[in-house]
Amino acid sequence: MVRVSWGKGMKVQVLKKTSNELKVEIEGEGHSLCNVLQNVLIEDDTVDMAGYTIPHPLLSRAVVDVRTKEKRKPEDAIKDAVKKIRTQNKEFRKSFEKALKTYTSEQKRS
């Protein structure tokens, strides 16, 4: 069993790993990260199943389960999903900053 720190207060532990399935526990996270991760994984045609559970509502811990098709490694699917999420976050930030700047300049004109 290996635990890896990932950001402030987030620890990742591999619970199960096979050639096409990976189950990890993420401490310090809940629905916010896991829901986004699950949705991006489901969009991947090489992913057979992606889901997560929150074992107890009072604990900040989630278990993510990914199963891939054919010879696709589940860890590669997760890595690609994280890259896609980072790109989406950057795009959102740019759009948000642009909208905020536009709003602010319009308010000054009023």
Secondary structure by P-SEA (a helix, b strand, c coil): cbbbbccccbbbbbccccccbbbbbbcccccaaaaaaaaaaaacccccccccccccccccbbbbbbbbcccccaaaaaaaaaaaaaaaaaaaaaaaaaaaaaaaaaaaac
